């Protein structure tokens, strides 16, 4: 039996990812730090499939 959780490849919605048993790295403290520092513009430069859209869905209502 394989006890590893599957990777959430292609899932861009935080709630959907949490509701299913996917492997997840919690980045909420990083997002809190980003929001606390403020700034008029924040640039996210990462390769495709790096979690940019997922991170944004975490801070949406």
CHARMM internal coordinates of N, CA and C (Angstrom, degrees):
IC EDIT
DIST 1 N 1 CA 1.4599
DIST 1 CA 1 C 1.5240
ANGL 1 N 1 CA 1 C 109.18
DIST 1 C 2 N 1.3093
ANGL 1 CA 1 C 2 N 116.54
DIHE 1 N 1 CA 1 C 2 N 134.58
DIST 2 N 2 CA 1.4545
ANGL 1 C 2 N 2 CA 123.03
DIHE 1 CA 1 C 2 N 2 CA -179.42
DIST 2 CA 2 C 1.5261
ANGL 2 N 2 CA 2 C 108.67
DIHE 1 C 2 N 2 CA 2 C -93.41
DIST 2 C 3 N 1.3430
ANGL 2 CA 2 C 3 N 117.61
DIHE 2 N 2 CA 2 C 3 N 116.11
DIST 3 N 3 CA 1.4611
ANGL 2 C 3 N 3 CA 121.14
DIHE 2 CA 2 C 3 N 3 CA -177.56
DIST 3 CA 3 C 1.5234
ANGL 3 N 3 CA 3 C 112.36
DIHE 2 C 3 N 3 CA 3 C -94.47
DIST 3 C 4 N 1.3159
ANGL 3 CA 3 C 4 N 117.91
DIHE 3 N 3 CA 3 C 4 N 4.24
DIST 4 N 4 CA 1.4634
ANGL 3 C 4 N 4 CA 120.87
DIHE 3 CA 3 C 4 N 4 CA 178.86
DIST 4 CA 4 C 1.5199
ANGL 4 N 4 CA 4 C 110.54
DIHE 3 C 4 N 4 CA 4 C -76.42
DIST 4 C 5 N 1.3266
ANGL 4 CA 4 C 5 N 114.53
DIHE 4 N 4 CA 4 C 5 N 142.46
DIST 5 N 5 CA 1.4574
ANGL 4 C 5 N 5 CA 119.15
DIHE 4 CA 4 C 5 N 5 CA 175.81
DIST 5 CA 5 C 1.5176
ANGL 5 N 5 CA 5 C 109.35
DIHE 4 C 5 N 5 CA 5 C -82.35
DIST 5 C 6 N 1.3318
ANGL 5 CA 5 C 6 N 117.45
DIHE 5 N 5 CA 5 C 6 N 145.41
DIST 6 N 6 CA 1.4625
ANGL 5 C 6 N 6 CA 119.29
DIHE 5 CA 5 C 6 N 6 CA 178.46
DIST 6 CA 6 C 1.5300
ANGL 6 N 6 CA 6 C 110.59
DIHE 5 C 6 N 6 CA 6 C -72.33
DIST 6 C 7 N 1.3254
ANGL 6 CA 6 C 7 N 116.01
DIHE 6 N 6 CA 6 C 7 N 153.47
DIST 7 N 7 CA 1.4576
ANGL 6 C 7 N 7 CA 121.22
DIHE 6 CA 6 C 7 N 7 CA 175.07
DIST 7 CA 7 C 1.5172
ANGL 7 N 7 CA 7 C 109.51
DIHE 6 C 7 N 7 CA 7 C -76.42
DIST 7 C 8 N 1.3011
ANGL 7 CA 7 C 8 N 116.68
DIHE 7 N 7 CA 7 C 8 N 146.38
DIST 8 N 8 CA 1.4667
ANGL 7 C 8 N 8 CA 121.54
DIHE 7 CA 7 C 8 N 8 CA -178.42
DIST 8 CA 8 C 1.5259
ANGL 8 N 8 CA 8 C 110.15
DIHE 7 C 8 N 8 CA 8 C -89.75
DIST 8 C 9 N 1.3160
ANGL 8 CA 8 C 9 N 116.76
DIHE 8 N 8 CA 8 C 9 N 58.47
DIST 9 N 9 CA 1.4614
ANGL 8 C 9 N 9 CA 121.70
DIHE 8 CA 8 C 9 N 9 CA -178.06
DIST 9 CA 9 C 1.5194
ANGL 9 N 9 CA 9 C 109.33
DIHE 8 C 9 N 9 CA 9 C -72.13
DIST 9 C 10 N 1.3212
ANGL 9 CA 9 C 10 N 116.08
DIHE 9 N 9 CA 9 C 10 N 125.53
DIST 10 N 10 CA 1.4588
ANGL 9 C 10 N 10 CA 121.99
DIHE 9 CA 9 C 10 N 10 CA 178.46
DIST 10 CA 10 C 1.5126
ANGL 10 N 10 CA 10 C 114.87
DIHE 9 C 10 N 10 CA 10 C 86.08
DIST 10 C 11 N 1.3160
ANGL 10 CA 10 C 11 N 119.19
DIHE 10 N 10 CA 10 C 11 N -4.50
DIST 11 N 11 CA 1.4621
ANGL 10 C 11 N 11 CA 121.49
DIHE 10 CA 10 C 11 N 11 CA 179.28
DIST 11 CA 11 C 1.5180
ANGL 11 N 11 CA 11 C 108.47
DIHE 10 C 11 N 11 CA 11 C -91.17
DIST 11 C 12 N 1.3263
ANGL 11 CA 11 C 12 N 116.26
DIHE 11 N 11 CA 11 C 12 N 120.62
DIST 12 N 12 CA 1.4492
ANGL 11 C 12 N 12 CA 121.87
DIHE 11 CA 11 C 12 N 12 CA -174.88
DIST 12 CA 12 C 1.5236
ANGL 12 N 12 CA 12 C 112.74
DIHE 11 C 12 N 12 CA 12 C -110.34
DIST 12 C 13 N 1.3222
ANGL 12 CA 12 C 13 N 117.18
DIHE 12 N 12 CA 12 C 13 N -0.09
DIST 13 N 13 CA 1.4470
ANGL 12 C 13 N 13 CA 121.19
DIHE 12 CA 12 C 13 N 13 CA -177.41
DIST 13 CA 13 C 1.5259
ANGL 13 N 13 CA 13 C 109.54
DIHE 12 C 13 N 13 CA 13 C -108.96
DIST 13 C 14 N 1.3246
ANGL 13 CA 13 C 14 N 116.04
DIHE 13 N 13 CA 13 C 14 N 121.65
DIST 14 N 14 CA 1.4657
ANGL 13 C 14 N 14 CA 121.71
DIHE 13 CA 13 C 14 N 14 CA -175.39
DIST 14 CA 14 C 1.5253
ANGL 14 N 14 CA 14 C 112.13
DIHE 13 C 14 N 14 CA 14 C -59.98
DIST 14 C 15 N 1.3305
ANGL 14 CA 14 C 15 N 117.02
DIHE 14 N 14 CA 14 C 15 N -47.45
DIST 15 N 15 CA 1.4694
ANGL 14 C 15 N 15 CA 120.43
DIHE 14 CA 14 C 15 N 15 CA -177.79
DIST 15 CA 15 C 1.5263
ANGL 15 N 15 CA 15 C 110.91
DIHE 14 C 15 N 15 CA 15 C -61.62
DIST 15 C 16 N 1.3089
ANGL 15 CA 15 C 16 N 116.64
DIHE 15 N 15 CA 15 C 16 N -42.49
DIST 16 N 16 CA 1.4717
ANGL 15 C 16 N 16 CA 120.10
DIHE 15 CA 15 C 16 N 16 CA 179.69
DIST 16 CA 16 C 1.5321
ANGL 16 N 16 CA 16 C 110.46
DIHE 15 C 16 N 16 CA 16 C -62.58
DIST 16 C 17 N 1.3258
ANGL 16 CA 16 C 17 N 116.53
DIHE 16 N 16 CA 16 C 17 N -39.32
DIST 17 N 17 CA 1.4530
ANGL 16 C 17 N 17 CA 120.08
DIHE 16 CA 16 C 17 N 17 CA -178.48
DIST 17 CA 17 C 1.5265
ANGL 17 N 17 CA 17 C 111.43
DIHE 16 C 17 N 17 CA 17 C -69.36
DIST 17 C 18 N 1.3224
ANGL 17 CA 17 C 18 N 117.68
DIHE 17 N 17 CA 17 C 18 N -38.81
DIST 18 N 18 CA 1.4576
ANGL 17 C 18 N 18 CA 121.87
DIHE 17 CA 17 C 18 N 18 CA -179.09
DIST 18 CA 18 C 1.5320
ANGL 18 N 18 CA 18 C 111.21
DIHE 17 C 18 N 18 CA 18 C -71.84
DIST 18 C 19 N 1.3295
ANGL 18 CA 18 C 19 N 116.59
DIHE 18 N 18 CA 18 C 19 N -35.18
DIST 19 N 19 CA 1.4671
ANGL 18 C 19 N 19 CA 120.25
DIHE 18 CA 18 C 19 N 19 CA -178.76
DIST 19 CA 19 C 1.5289
ANGL 19 N 19 CA 19 C 112.64
DIHE 18 C 19 N 19 CA 19 C -66.82
DIST 19 C 20 N 1.3146
ANGL 19 CA 19 C 20 N 117.17
DIHE 19 N 19 CA 19 C 20 N -26.50
DIST 20 N 20 CA 1.4650
ANGL 19 C 20 N 20 CA 121.72
DIHE 19 CA 19 C 20 N 20 CA 179.22
DIST 20 CA 20 C 1.5304
ANGL 20 N 20 CA 20 C 108.47
DIHE 19 C 20 N 20 CA 20 C -103.66
DIST 20 C 21 N 1.3136
ANGL 20 CA 20 C 21 N 118.29
DIHE 20 N 20 CA 20 C 21 N 158.39
DIST 21 N 21 CA 1.4724
ANGL 20 C 21 N 21 CA 119.94
DIHE 20 CA 20 C 21 N 21 CA -179.00
DIST 21 CA 21 C 1.5264
ANGL 21 N 21 CA 21 C 112.95
DIHE 20 C 21 N 21 CA 21 C -81.58
DIST 21 C 22 N 1.3314
ANGL 21 CA 21 C 22 N 116.93
DIHE 21 N 21 CA 21 C 22 N 79.19
DIST 22 N 22 CA 1.4596
ANGL 21 C 22 N 22 CA 121.59
DIHE 21 CA 21 C 22 N 22 CA 177.22
DIST 22 CA 22 C 1.5196
ANGL 22 N 22 CA 22 C 110.13
DIHE 21 C 22 N 22 CA 22 C -108.90
DIST 22 C 23 N 1.3180
ANGL 22 CA 22 C 23 N 116.34
DIHE 22 N 22 CA 22 C 23 N 154.67
DIST 23 N 23 CA 1.4579
ANGL 22 C 23 N 23 CA 121.97
DIHE 22 CA 22 C 23 N 23 CA 173.19
DIST 23 CA 23 C 1.5194
ANGL 23 N 23 CA 23 C 107.30
DIHE 22 C 23 N 23 CA 23 C -67.70
DIST 23 C 24 N 1.3243
ANGL 23 CA 23 C 24 N 117.27
DIHE 23 N 23 CA 23 C 24 N 133.91
DIST 24 N 24 CA 1.4600
ANGL 23 C 24 N 24 CA 121.52
DIHE 23 CA 23 C 24 N 24 CA -174.41
DIST 24 CA 24 C 1.5226
ANGL 24 N 24 CA 24 C 110.08
DIHE 23 C 24 N 24 CA 24 C -145.22
DIST 24 C 25 N 1.3212
ANGL 24 CA 24 C 25 N 117.07
DIHE 24 N 24 CA 24 C 25 N 135.10
DIST 25 N 25 CA 1.4544
ANGL 24 C 25 N 25 CA 123.06
DIHE 24 CA 24 C 25 N 25 CA 173.42
DIST 25 CA 25 C 1.5209
ANGL 25 N 25 CA 25 C 107.47
DIHE 24 C 25 N 25 CA 25 C -105.48
DIST 25 C 26 N 1.3120
ANGL 25 CA 25 C 26 N 116.68
DIHE 25 N 25 CA 25 C 26 N 117.71
DIST 26 N 26 CA 1.4580
ANGL 25 C 26 N 26 CA 122.20
DIHE 25 CA 25 C 26 N 26 CA -176.12
DIST 26 CA 26 C 1.5288
ANGL 26 N 26 CA 26 C 110.68
DIHE 25 C 26 N 26 CA 26 C -71.73
DIST 26 C 27 N 1.3306
ANGL 26 CA 26 C 27 N 116.45
DIHE 26 N 26 CA 26 C 27 N 119.45
DIST 27 N 27 CA 1.4574
ANGL 26 C 27 N 27 CA 122.61
DIHE 26 CA 26 C 27 N 27 CA -179.37
DIST 27 CA 27 C 1.5233
ANGL 27 N 27 CA 27 C 111.83
DIHE 26 C 27 N 27 CA 27 C -113.66
DIST 27 C 28 N 1.3196
ANGL 27 CA 27 C 28 N 117.53
DIHE 27 N 27 CA 27 C 28 N 17.26
DIST 28 N 28 CA 1.4597
ANGL 27 C 28 N 28 CA 120.05
DIHE 27 CA 27 C 28 N 28 CA -174.40
DIST 28 CA 28 C 1.5245
ANGL 28 N 28 CA 28 C 112.66
DIHE 27 C 28 N 28 CA 28 C -63.99
DIST 28 C 29 N 1.3255
ANGL 28 CA 28 C 29 N 118.70
DIHE 28 N 28 CA 28 C 29 N -35.14
DIST 29 N 29 CA 1.4674
ANGL 28 C 29 N 29 CA 119.07
DIHE 28 CA 28 C 29 N 29 CA 178.50
DIST 29 CA 29 C 1.5187
ANGL 29 N 29 CA 29 C 111.23
DIHE 28 C 29 N 29 CA 29 C -68.85
DIST 29 C 30 N 1.3148
ANGL 29 CA 29 C 30 N 117.56
DIHE 29 N 29 CA 29 C 30 N -32.14
DIST 30 N 30 CA 1.4560
ANGL 29 C 30 N 30 CA 120.48
DIHE 29 CA 29 C 30 N 30 CA 175.68
DIST 30 CA 30 C 1.5244
ANGL 30 N 30 CA 30 C 110.45
DIHE 29 C 30 N 30 CA 30 C -67.18
DIST 30 C 31 N 1.3237
ANGL 30 CA 30 C 31 N 117.01
DIHE 30 N 30 CA 30 C 31 N -39.75
DIST 31 N 31 CA 1.4667
ANGL 30 C 31 N 31 CA 121.36
DIHE 30 CA 30 C 31 N 31 CA 178.70
DIST 31 CA 31 C 1.5206
ANGL 31 N 31 CA 31 C 109.93
DIHE 30 C 31 N 31 CA 31 C -67.69
DIST 31 C 32 N 1.3434
ANGL 31 CA 31 C 32 N 117.56
DIHE 31 N 31 CA 31 C 32 N -40.96
DIST 32 N 32 CA 1.4637
ANGL 31 C 32 N 32 CA 120.65
DIHE 31 CA 31 C 32 N 32 CA 177.29
DIST 32 CA 32 C 1.5235
ANGL 32 N 32 CA 32 C 110.69
DIHE 31 C 32 N 32 CA 32 C -59.34
DIST 32 C 33 N 1.3259
ANGL 32 CA 32 C 33 N 116.56
DIHE 32 N 32 CA 32 C 33 N -43.45
DIST 33 N 33 CA 1.4617
ANGL 32 C 33 N 33 CA 120.65
DIHE 32 CA 32 C 33 N 33 CA 178.96
DIST 33 CA 33 C 1.5290
ANGL 33 N 33 CA 33 C 110.53
DIHE 32 C 33 N 33 CA 33 C -62.31
DIST 33 C 34 N 1.3213
ANGL 33 CA 33 C 34 N 117.02
DIHE 33 N 33 CA 33 C 34 N -41.12
DIST 34 N 34 CA 1.4606
ANGL 33 C 34 N 34 CA 121.37
DIHE 33 CA 33 C 34 N 34 CA 178.35
DIST 34 CA 34 C 1.5251
ANGL 34 N 34 CA 34 C 110.97
DIHE 33 C 34 N 34 CA 34 C -61.81
DIST 34 C 35 N 1.3347
ANGL 34 CA 34 C 35 N 116.38
DIHE 34 N 34 CA 34 C 35 N -44.85
DIST 35 N 35 CA 1.4662
ANGL 34 C 35 N 35 CA 120.34
DIHE 34 CA 34 C 35 N 35 CA -179.34
DIST 35 CA 35 C 1.5214
ANGL 35 N 35 CA 35 C 111.70
DIHE 34 C 35 N 35 CA 35 C -69.88
DIST 35 C 36 N 1.3379
ANGL 35 CA 35 C 36 N 117.66
DIHE 35 N 35 CA 35 C 36 N -37.17
DIST 36 N 36 CA 1.4630
ANGL 35 C 36 N 36 CA 120.82
DIHE 35 CA 35 C 36 N 36 CA 179.96
DIST 36 CA 36 C 1.5214
ANGL 36 N 36 CA 36 C 112.09
DIHE 35 C 36 N 36 CA 36 C -66.50
DIST 36 C 37 N 1.3239
ANGL 36 CA 36 C 37 N 117.04
DIHE 36 N 36 CA 36 C 37 N -35.98
DIST 37 N 37 CA 1.4584
ANGL 36 C 37 N 37 CA 120.64
DIHE 36 CA 36 C 37 N 37 CA -179.57
DIST 37 CA 37 C 1.5159
ANGL 37 N 37 CA 37 C 112.17
DIHE 36 C 37 N 37 CA 37 C -73.51
DIST 37 C 38 N 1.3213
ANGL 37 CA 37 C 38 N 116.30
DIHE 37 N 37 CA 37 C 38 N -22.21
DIST 38 N 38 CA 1.4535
ANGL 37 C 38 N 38 CA 120.26
DIHE 37 CA 37 C 38 N 38 CA 179.03
DIST 38 CA 38 C 1.5117
ANGL 38 N 38 CA 38 C 111.40
DIHE 37 C 38 N 38 CA 38 C 71.69
DIST 38 C 39 N 1.2893
ANGL 38 CA 38 C 39 N 115.50
DIHE 38 N 38 CA 38 C 39 N -146.21
DIST 39 N 39 CA 1.4624
ANGL 38 C 39 N 39 CA 120.72
DIHE 38 CA 38 C 39 N 39 CA -178.01
DIST 39 CA 39 C 1.5098
ANGL 39 N 39 CA 39 C 109.84
DIHE 38 C 39 N 39 CA 39 C 111.61
DIST 39 C 40 N 1.3143
ANGL 39 CA 39 C 40 N 116.34
DIHE 39 N 39 CA 39 C 40 N 140.68
DIST 40 N 40 CA 1.4579
ANGL 39 C 40 N 40 CA 119.45
DIHE 39 CA 39 C 40 N 40 CA -178.48
DIST 40 CA 40 C 1.5195
ANGL 40 N 40 CA 40 C 111.74
DIHE 39 C 40 N 40 CA 40 C -78.50
DIST 40 C 41 N 1.3402
ANGL 40 CA 40 C 41 N 116.54
DIHE 40 N 40 CA 40 C 41 N -26.42
DIST 41 N 41 CA 1.4652
ANGL 40 C 41 N 41 CA 120.99
DIHE 40 CA 40 C 41 N 41 CA 179.52
DIST 41 CA 41 C 1.5174
ANGL 41 N 41 CA 41 C 108.79
DIHE 40 C 41 N 41 CA 41 C -138.52
DIST 41 C 42 N 1.3182
ANGL 41 CA 41 C 42 N 116.38
DIHE 41 N 41 CA 41 C 42 N 135.15
DIST 42 N 42 CA 1.4647
ANGL 41 C 42 N 42 CA 121.99
DIHE 41 CA 41 C 42 N 42 CA 174.14
DIST 42 CA 42 C 1.5182
ANGL 42 N 42 CA 42 C 107.82
DIHE 41 C 42 N 42 CA 42 C -124.84
DIST 42 C 43 N 1.3095
ANGL 42 CA 42 C 43 N 116.52
DIHE 42 N 42 CA 42 C 43 N 126.01
DIST 43 N 43 CA 1.4516
ANGL 42 C 43 N 43 CA 121.88
DIHE 42 CA 42 C 43 N 43 CA -177.55
DIST 43 CA 43 C 1.5243
ANGL 43 N 43 CA 43 C 109.30
DIHE 42 C 43 N 43 CA 43 C -106.12
DIST 43 C 44 N 1.3345
ANGL 43 CA 43 C 44 N 115.94
DIHE 43 N 43 CA 43 C 44 N 124.66
DIST 44 N 44 CA 1.4537
ANGL 43 C 44 N 44 CA 121.77
DIHE 43 CA 43 C 44 N 44 CA 178.54
DIST 44 CA 44 C 1.5290
ANGL 44 N 44 CA 44 C 107.68
DIHE 43 C 44 N 44 CA 44 C -108.83
DIST 44 C 45 N 1.2940
ANGL 44 CA 44 C 45 N 116.21
DIHE 44 N 44 CA 44 C 45 N 103.06
DIST 45 N 45 CA 1.4641
ANGL 44 C 45 N 45 CA 120.05
DIHE 44 CA 44 C 45 N 45 CA 179.86
DIST 45 CA 45 C 1.5242
ANGL 45 N 45 CA 45 C 108.91
DIHE 44 C 45 N 45 CA 45 C -111.44
DIST 45 C 46 N 1.2824
ANGL 45 CA 45 C 46 N 115.45
DIHE 45 N 45 CA 45 C 46 N 97.38
DIST 46 N 46 CA 1.4532
ANGL 45 C 46 N 46 CA 122.31
DIHE 45 CA 45 C 46 N 46 CA 177.43
DIST 46 CA 46 C 1.5157
ANGL 46 N 46 CA 46 C 108.23
DIHE 45 C 46 N 46 CA 46 C -139.46
DIST 46 C 47 N 1.3159
ANGL 46 CA 46 C 47 N 117.55
DIHE 46 N 46 CA 46 C 47 N 158.62
DIST 47 N 47 CA 1.4695
ANGL 46 C 47 N 47 CA 119.99
DIHE 46 CA 46 C 47 N 47 CA 179.74
DIST 47 CA 47 C 1.5246
ANGL 47 N 47 CA 47 C 111.93
DIHE 46 C 47 N 47 CA 47 C -67.19
DIST 47 C 48 N 1.3082
ANGL 47 CA 47 C 48 N 114.97
DIHE 47 N 47 CA 47 C 48 N 169.92
DIST 48 N 48 CA 1.4722
ANGL 47 C 48 N 48 CA 120.15
DIHE 47 CA 47 C 48 N 48 CA 175.78
DIST 48 CA 48 C 1.5181
ANGL 48 N 48 CA 48 C 109.68
DIHE 47 C 48 N 48 CA 48 C -57.61
DIST 48 C 49 N 1.3155
ANGL 48 CA 48 C 49 N 115.41
DIHE 48 N 48 CA 48 C 49 N 150.59
DIST 49 N 49 CA 1.4691
ANGL 48 C 49 N 49 CA 122.71
DIHE 48 CA 48 C 49 N 49 CA 177.41
DIST 49 CA 49 C 1.5256
ANGL 49 N 49 CA 49 C 112.96
DIHE 48 C 49 N 49 CA 49 C 62.60
DIST 49 C 50 N 1.3252
ANGL 49 CA 49 C 50 N 117.00
DIHE 49 N 49 CA 49 C 50 N 32.07
DIST 50 N 50 CA 1.4601
ANGL 49 C 50 N 50 CA 120.53
DIHE 49 CA 49 C 50 N 50 CA -178.05
DIST 50 CA 50 C 1.5263
ANGL 50 N 50 CA 50 C 112.22
DIHE 49 C 50 N 50 CA 50 C -105.28
DIST 50 C 51 N 1.3406
ANGL 50 CA 50 C 51 N 117.97
DIHE 50 N 50 CA 50 C 51 N -0.06
DIST 51 N 51 CA 1.4577
ANGL 50 C 51 N 51 CA 121.04
DIHE 50 CA 50 C 51 N 51 CA 174.81
DIST 51 CA 51 C 1.5106
ANGL 51 N 51 CA 51 C 115.87
DIHE 50 C 51 N 51 CA 51 C 97.93
DIST 51 C 52 N 1.3234
ANGL 51 CA 51 C 52 N 118.88
DIHE 51 N 51 CA 51 C 52 N 16.39
DIST 52 N 52 CA 1.4673
ANGL 51 C 52 N 52 CA 120.75
DIHE 51 CA 51 C 52 N 52 CA -179.36
DIST 52 CA 52 C 1.5246
ANGL 52 N 52 CA 52 C 111.25
DIHE 51 C 52 N 52 CA 52 C -65.06
DIST 52 C 53 N 1.3213
ANGL 52 CA 52 C 53 N 117.34
DIHE 52 N 52 CA 52 C 53 N -49.58
DIST 53 N 53 CA 1.4591
ANGL 52 C 53 N 53 CA 121.23
DIHE 52 CA 52 C 53 N 53 CA -178.75
DIST 53 CA 53 C 1.5193
ANGL 53 N 53 CA 53 C 110.66
DIHE 52 C 53 N 53 CA 53 C -66.65
DIST 53 C 54 N 1.3164
ANGL 53 CA 53 C 54 N 117.43
DIHE 53 N 53 CA 53 C 54 N -38.88
DIST 54 N 54 CA 1.4606
ANGL 53 C 54 N 54 CA 121.43
DIHE 53 CA 53 C 54 N 54 CA 178.07
DIST 54 CA 54 C 1.5286
ANGL 54 N 54 CA 54 C 110.34
DIHE 53 C 54 N 54 CA 54 C -62.74
DIST 54 C 55 N 1.3164
ANGL 54 CA 54 C 55 N 117.31
DIHE 54 N 54 CA 54 C 55 N -43.03
DIST 55 N 55 CA 1.4656
ANGL 54 C 55 N 55 CA 120.89
DIHE 54 CA 54 C 55 N 55 CA 179.03
DIST 55 CA 55 C 1.5267
ANGL 55 N 55 CA 55 C 110.82
DIHE 54 C 55 N 55 CA 55 C -62.41
DIST 55 C 56 N 1.3285
ANGL 55 CA 55 C 56 N 117.49
DIHE 55 N 55 CA 55 C 56 N -39.31
DIST 56 N 56 CA 1.4534
ANGL 55 C 56 N 56 CA 120.51
DIHE 55 CA 55 C 56 N 56 CA 177.61
DIST 56 CA 56 C 1.5203
ANGL 56 N 56 CA 56 C 111.48
DIHE 55 C 56 N 56 CA 56 C -67.67
DIST 56 C 57 N 1.3294
ANGL 56 CA 56 C 57 N 117.81
DIHE 56 N 56 CA 56 C 57 N -36.17
DIST 57 N 57 CA 1.4648
ANGL 56 C 57 N 57 CA 119.56
DIHE 56 CA 56 C 57 N 57 CA 179.61
DIST 57 CA 57 C 1.5287
ANGL 57 N 57 CA 57 C 111.33
DIHE 56 C 57 N 57 CA 57 C -68.23
DIST 57 C 58 N 1.3381
ANGL 57 CA 57 C 58 N 117.26
DIHE 57 N 57 CA 57 C 58 N -23.19
DIST 58 N 58 CA 1.4663
ANGL 57 C 58 N 58 CA 120.90
DIHE 57 CA 57 C 58 N 58 CA 177.87
DIST 58 CA 58 C 1.5287
ANGL 58 N 58 CA 58 C 111.67
DIHE 57 C 58 N 58 CA 58 C -67.54
DIST 58 C 59 N 1.3375
ANGL 58 CA 58 C 59 N 117.43
DIHE 58 N 58 CA 58 C 59 N -31.36
DIST 59 N 59 CA 1.4629
ANGL 58 C 59 N 59 CA 119.45
DIHE 58 CA 58 C 59 N 59 CA -176.02
DIST 59 CA 59 C 1.5312
ANGL 59 N 59 CA 59 C 112.13
DIHE 58 C 59 N 59 CA 59 C -96.68
DIST 59 C 60 N 1.3305
ANGL 59 CA 59 C 60 N 117.69
DIHE 59 N 59 CA 59 C 60 N -2.78
DIST 60 N 60 CA 1.4590
ANGL 59 C 60 N 60 CA 120.72
DIHE 59 CA 59 C 60 N 60 CA 174.83
DIST 60 CA 60 C 1.5175
ANGL 60 N 60 CA 60 C 109.17
DIHE 59 C 60 N 60 CA 60 C -78.81
DIST 60 C 61 N 1.3176
ANGL 60 CA 60 C 61 N 115.68
DIHE 60 N 60 CA 60 C 61 N 160.55
DIST 61 N 61 CA 1.4709
ANGL 60 C 61 N 61 CA 120.73
DIHE 60 CA 60 C 61 N 61 CA 176.71
DIST 61 CA 61 C 1.4939
ANGL 61 N 61 CA 61 C 110.96
DIHE 60 C 61 N 61 CA 61 C -66.46
END
COOR INIT
IC SEED 1 N 1 CA 1 C
IC BUILD
